Amino acid sequence: MARSYPLNVVGRQVAKLRTAGGMSQAELAAACQLLGWDIARDTIAKIEGGLRWVGDIELIHLARALKTDVASLFPEEPLYRDCFRSKK
């Protein structure tokens, strides 16, 4: 039976940020590898397609490779964004 929900909520944002930065999936994988995360282009594709779960340390690597903050990897919906904003 096919799953009707994604395994992560960041995949679409990762793809959007990657393409906005002019990076290919292979280039993003290489940037992550330089940060110490052993990841291949096909795994980036699975993350972007919502077919792979993403751990917290992996989120940090993705954000660093994309030169952004972790909160930017999450969709614009307040449900996700508000979890990562500091309360001042």
Order of alpha helices (4+ residues) and beta strands (2+ residues): alpha-alpha-alpha-alpha-alpha
